[in-house]
Amino acid sequence: MKILVVGGSGAMGRAVAWDLANVAGVQTVGLVGRRREALEETARFVGSGNIVLHPLDISDRPALTKVIGGYDVVVLTLPDRYTSYTVVEASISTGVHCVDMLEEYHRRPDAYEIEGLKLPAGMTLEQYGDYLHETALAKGVLFLDGIGFAPGLSNITVGEGIRKLDVAERAVARVGGIPRKDVAARNPLRYMITWAFWHVLREYMVKLYILKDGQRVEVDSATELEAFHFTDFGQDEMLECCVTPGMPSFVYTRPNLTYFAEKTVRWPGHWQGVQTLKECGLLSLEPVEVNGVKVVPRDVLLALIEPRLRARPGDTDVCVMWNTVDGRKGGKKVRISYSMWDEADTKLRFSSMARVTGFPAAIGAVMIAQGKIKERGIVPPEDCITGPLYAEFMAQLEKRNIKILEKIEEM
């Protein structure tokens, strides 16, 4: 198996590369990135002789396509849409399977803040998504679309819960990365950066779809605030969550639910702070004039707050998940829940976010390379990691000390 990691010098790419390099049967792990020095740093971190470096700019389509052609599967680990669609197009056209962890359902591209995405002439976003899907089908390519933490673990577990019920009515995925509690107490917004922060702010500002009363409804991100008490894995914490666009495929693949939303988990107080920033216009992308100079409010906020949210030596994170699926089984009202409390691995120097995002993507890529996932076209994880593959996927997570607890309770 030869697997290529695009974005191999970033935190998520490093986790994917390390995991793949430790899987029996993976002969080559390729790393793509702009800077050779950064790729070399990842190679030293991984410490494996099967790493191959490909320093290049992904906008160089011929060079990118040539590199992709030498691999069985491509894994995308970068958080912007321009890169994602560029690599997806190149991978599909080359006939190589691909995996992406971005919270984007490429069959129905997000219409908000599209980050440089250029559509083919005469195509709408929906037509472009269908074009990618049909081209992948024609080429015999599987694009496993959205497999990391959320989307990814959230889709797979909620999908499993739905399958276990006779009738599923309501599903809510609650997922998020938070700083260790003592770190949160001293940080603005009770937050610490574990993922590109400009991307996090984008997710707070866009609109998204949820299912409400069985209908697809567009709502503002960072709304539908919910507080909940997390008590699994020996924890006793009050947390909060709001809707975000972390599982965009689900409103299309599971339209029969009465209610569905994906929510991002934070420490109490975070969402109130975000709402204040929004109301003050500080997350806007509309330039304003200050002393004769045009500035973008969000850019100014990023410059000010990002240094204050970066991890200090010794700071670690936690990834939390509490997903619930409500419905009926055997004539009774039942709730199936999936919970996780994952902490950073200080010995191997992985944040929890890197673990629960990068390792699932690597597991999915290996399953594809092994020929275990048979679907083709653009396929989200809830539609292909099912049955025996679901059990295998959970077993692989367990090997990496990522533990997910399933509960079935009468309501």
Residue pairs with C-beta under 8 A, 6 or more apart in sequence:
1 23
1 25
1 26
1 27
1 28
1 72
1 73
1 366
1 369
1 370
2 26
2 27
2 28
2 30
2 70
2 71
2 72
2 369
3 20
3 26
3 28
3 29
3 30
3 71
3 72
3 73
3 74
3 75
3 365
3 366
3 369
4 29
4 30
4 31
4 32
4 54
4 67
4 68
4 70
4 71
4 73
4 74
4 75
5 13
5 16
5 17
5 20
5 29
5 30
5 31
5 32
5 75
5 77
6 13
6 32
6 33
6 58
6 74
6 75
6 76
6 77
6 78
6 83
6 87
7 13
7 32
7 33
7 76
7 77
7 78
7 83
8 14
8 16
8 17
8 30
8 31
8 32
8 33
8 39
8 42
8 53
8 77
9 31
9 33
9 35
9 38
9 39
9 41
9 42
10 33
10 77
10 78
11 194
11 195
11 351
11 353
11 354
11 358
12 77
12 101
12 148
12 195
12 354
12 357
12 358
12 361
13 31
13 33
13 42
13 77
13 78
13 358
14 42
14 45
14 46
14 354
14 358
15 350
15 354
15 355
15 357
15 358
15 359
15 362
16 75
16 77
16 358
16 359
16 361
16 362
16 365
17 29
17 31
17 42
17 46
17 51
18 45
18 46
18 348
18 350
18 358
19 358
19 359
19 362
19 363
19 400
20 26
20 29
20 362
20 365
20 366
21 29
21 46
21 47
21 48
21 50
21 51
22 48
23 362
23 366
25 366
25 370
26 50
26 366
26 369
27 50
28 50
28 52
28 71
29 46
29 48
29 50
29 51
29 52
30 51
30 52
30 53
30 54
30 67
30 70
30 71
31 39
31 42
31 43
31 51
31 52
31 53
31 54
32 39
32 54
32 55
32 56
32 58
32 64
32 67
33 39
33 54
33 55
34 55
34 56
34 57
35 55
36 53
36 55
39 53
39 54
39 55
40 53
42 51
43 51
43 53
45 349
54 67
56 63
56 64
56 67
57 63
58 64
58 83
58 86
58 87
58 90
59 86
61 86
61 90
64 86
64 87
64 90
65 90
65 93
65 94
68 74
68 87
68 90
68 91
68 94
68 96
69 94
69 96
71 96
72 96
72 97
72 368
72 369
73 96
73 97
73 98
73 99
73 365
73 368
73 369
74 87
74 91
74 96
74 97
74 98
74 99
75 98
75 99
75 100
75 101
75 361
75 362
75 365
76 83
76 84
76 87
76 88
76 98
76 99
76 100
76 101
76 102
77 101
77 358
77 361
78 84
78 102
79 102
79 195
79 196
79 199
80 115
80 116
80 199
81 102
81 104
81 109
81 110
81 114
81 115
81 116
81 117
82 115
82 116
82 117
84 100
84 102
84 104
84 106
85 106
85 109
85 117
87 98
88 98
88 100
88 106
88 132
88 143
89 132
91 97
91 98
91 141
91 143
92 98
92 132
92 135
92 136
92 139
92 141
92 143
93 135
93 139
95 139
95 140
95 141
96 141
97 141
97 142
97 143
97 144
97 368
97 369
98 141
98 142
98 143
98 144
99 143
99 144
99 147
99 361
99 364
99 365
99 368
100 106
100 143
100 144
100 145
100 146
100 147
101 146
101 147
101 148
101 149
101 151
101 152
101 357
101 358
101 360
101 361
102 146
103 146
103 150
103 151
103 203
103 245
103 246
103 247
103 248
104 110
104 145
104 146
104 248
105 129
105 145
105 146
105 248
105 249
105 252
105 378
105 380
106 129
106 132
106 133
106 143
106 145
106 378
107 129
107 130
107 132
107 133
107 145
107 249
107 252
107 378
108 125
108 126
108 129
108 248
108 249
108 252
109 117
109 125
109 126
109 128
109 129
110 206
110 245
110 248
111 125
112 205
112 206
112 207
113 202
113 205
113 206
113 285
115 202
119 125
119 128
120 128
120 131
123 131
129 378
132 143
132 378
133 377
133 378
134 377
135 141
136 142
136 143
136 376
136 377
136 378
137 376
137 377
140 376
141 376
141 377
142 368
142 373
142 375
142 376
142 377
142 379
142 384
143 377
143 378
143 379
144 364
144 365
144 368
144 373
144 379
144 380
144 381
144 384
145 151
145 249
145 378
145 379
145 380
145 381
146 152
146 155
146 247
146 248
146 249
146 380
146 381
147 155
147 156
147 360
147 361
147 364
147 381
147 385
148 356
148 357
148 358
148 360
148 361
149 175
149 177
149 319
149 321
149 353
149 356
149 357
149 360
150 173
150 175
150 176
150 246
150 247
150 262
150 264
150 321
151 246
151 247
151 248
151 249
151 380
151 381
152 357
152 360
152 361
152 381
153 175
153 321
153 340
153 356
153 360
153 397
153 404
154 173
154 175
154 246
154 247
154 262
154 321
154 323
155 173
155 247
155 249
155 250
155 380
155 381
155 382
156 381
156 382
156 385
156 390
156 393
157 173
157 321
157 323
157 338
157 404
157 406
158 171
158 173
158 247
158 250
158 323
158 325
158 338
158 382
159 254
159 381
159 382
159 383
159 385
159 386
160 338
160 386
160 390
161 168
161 171
161 323
161 324
161 325
161 336
161 337
161 338
162 168
162 171
162 254
162 257
162 325
162 327
163 386
164 325
164 329
164 336
164 408
165 325
165 327
165 328
165 329
165 334
165 336
166 327
166 328
166 329
166 330
167 327
167 328
168 254
168 256
168 257
168 325
168 326
168 327
169 257
169 258
169 259
169 326
169 327
169 328
170 257
170 258
170 259
170 260
170 324
170 325
170 326
170 327
171 250
171 254
171 257
171 259
171 260
171 323
171 324
171 325
171 326
172 226
172 259
172 260
172 261
172 262
172 263
172 323
172 324
173 246
173 247
173 250
173 261
173 262
173 263
173 321
173 323
174 226
174 228
174 239
174 241
174 263
174 265
174 320
174 321
174 322
174 323
174 324
175 246
175 262
175 263
175 264
175 265
175 319
175 320
175 321
175 323
176 241
176 264
176 265
176 266
176 319
176 320
177 194
177 195
177 317
177 318
177 319
177 320
177 351
177 352
177 353
178 184
178 190
178 191
178 192
178 239
178 265
178 266
178 267
178 317
178 318
178 319
178 320
179 187
179 190
179 191
179 192
179 267
179 311
179 315
179 316
179 317
179 318
180 315
180 316
180 317
180 318
180 343
181 237
181 267
183 192
183 311
183 312
183 315
183 316
184 190
184 191
184 192
184 267
187 308
187 309
188 273
188 305
188 308
188 309
189 269
189 270
189 273
189 274
189 305
189 309
190 266
190 267
190 268
190 269
190 270
190 273
191 266
191 267
191 270
191 309
192 309
192 310
192 311
192 315
192 317
193 200
193 306
193 309
193 310
193 311
194 311
194 317
194 351
194 352
194 353
194 354
195 353
195 357
197 302
197 306
197 309
198 298
198 302
201 283
201 298
201 301
201 302
203 221
203 244
203 245
203 246
203 264
204 221
204 222
204 244
204 274
204 278
204 283
205 221
205 222
205 278
205 283
206 221
206 245
207 218
207 219
207 220
207 221
208 218
208 219
208 221
208 243
208 244
208 245
208 248
209 216
209 217
209 218
209 219
209 248
209 251
210 216
210 217
210 219
210 224
210 243
210 251
210 259
210 260
210 261
211 217
211 251
211 254
211 255
211 257
211 258
211 259
211 260
211 261
212 259
213 258
213 259
214 256
214 257
214 258
216 251
216 255
219 243
221 242
221 243
221 244
221 245
222 242
222 243
222 244
222 271
222 274
222 275
222 278
223 242
223 243
224 242
224 243
224 261
224 263
225 240
225 241
225 242
225 271
226 240
226 241
226 242
226 263
227 238
227 239
227 240
227 268
228 238
228 239
228 240
228 241
228 322
229 236
229 237
229 238
229 239
230 236
230 237
230 238
230 239
230 320
230 322
230 339
230 341
232 322
232 339
232 341
232 405
233 339
233 340
233 341
233 403
233 405
235 341
238 268
239 265
239 266
239 267
239 268
239 320
240 265
240 266
240 267
240 268
240 269
240 270
240 271
241 263
241 264
241 265
241 266
242 263
242 264
242 266
242 271
243 261
243 262
243 263
243 264
244 262
244 263
244 264
245 262
246 262
246 264
247 262
249 380
249 382
250 260
250 262
250 380
250 382
251 260
253 380
253 382
253 383
254 260
254 382
265 320
265 321
265 322
274 283
277 283
277 301
281 288
281 297
282 297
282 298
282 300
282 301
283 297
283 298
283 301
284 296
284 297
284 298
285 296
285 297
285 298
286 296
286 297
287 294
287 295
287 296
288 294
288 295
288 296
288 297
289 295
311 317
316 343
316 344
316 346
316 351
316 352
317 343
317 344
317 351
317 352
317 353
318 341
318 342
318 343
318 344
318 352
319 340
319 341
319 342
319 352
319 353
319 355
319 356
320 340
320 341
320 342
321 338
321 339
321 340
321 404
322 337
322 338
322 339
323 337
323 338
323 339
324 335
324 336
324 337
325 335
325 336
325 337
326 333
326 334
326 335
326 411
327 333
327 334
328 334
332 410
333 410
333 411
334 408
334 409
334 410
334 411
335 407
335 408
335 409
335 410
335 411
336 406
336 407
336 408
336 409
337 406
337 407
337 409
338 404
338 405
338 406
339 404
339 405
339 407
340 356
340 402
340 403
340 404
340 405
342 352
342 355
342 356
342 402
342 403
343 352
344 350
344 351
344 352
344 355
345 352
345 355
345 401
350 358
355 400
355 402
356 402
359 397
359 400
359 402
360 393
360 397
363 393
363 396
363 397
364 373
364 381
364 385
364 393
367 373
367 385
367 389
367 392
367 393
372 389
372 392
373 379
373 384
373 385
373 389
374 384
375 383
375 384
385 393
394 404
397 403
397 404
